[in-house]
Amino acid sequence: MEKDMILISSCLLGVRCRYDAKIVEPNPEALRLFEQGCALVLCPEMLGGLPCPRQPAEIQPDGRIVTEGGEDVTEAFRVGAGKVLAACRALGVKRA
């Protein structure tokens, strides 16, 4: 029987891709799924072209995503999300 794939953010496995470039301890459940070959591991922000490190960003009431310094990074987030969605559809990933 084919395994169901689950999307996992790269930072949850200790990949240096967080906004602050810190490596966090891998999430045990995420690591287990990865080791079982059940995980698609991606970083939407970096797929959207954002660097590491980068300024923290927050979703605004109007839907835009803006860094602490005032830069609108909405398009980078949209691009990254679109690439992740395309990969999930291509591989049949239905859970994240």
Residue pairs with C-beta under 8 A, 6 or more apart in sequence:
3 36
3 37
3 38
4 38
4 94
4 95
5 38
5 39
5 40
5 91
5 92
5 93
6 33
6 38
6 39
6 40
6 93
6 95
6 96
7 39
7 40
7 42
7 84
7 88
7 93
7 95
7 96
8 30
8 33
8 34
8 39
8 40
8 41
8 96
9 41
9 42
9 43
9 44
10 17
10 41
10 42
10 43
10 46
11 17
11 18
11 24
11 43
12 24
12 26
12 27
12 30
13 26
13 27
13 30
13 31
13 34
13 39
13 41
14 23
14 24
14 25
14 26
15 23
15 41
15 43
16 22
16 23
16 52
17 43
17 45
17 46
17 52
18 24
18 52
18 53
19 45
19 52
19 53
19 54
19 55
19 56
19 57
20 53
20 56
21 52
21 53
30 39
33 39
34 41
40 87
40 88
40 91
40 93
42 83
42 84
42 87
43 80
44 77
44 80
44 81
44 83
44 84
45 54
45 76
45 77
45 80
46 52
46 80
47 79
47 80
47 83
47 84
48 75
48 76
48 77
48 78
48 79
48 80
48 81
48 83
49 76
49 79
49 80
50 73
50 76
50 77
50 80
54 67
55 67
55 68
55 69
55 71
56 67
56 68
57 65
57 66
57 67
57 68
57 73
57 77
58 65
58 66
58 68
59 65
60 66
63 74
64 72
64 74
65 72
65 73
65 74
65 77
66 72
66 73
66 74
67 73
87 93
88 94
88 96
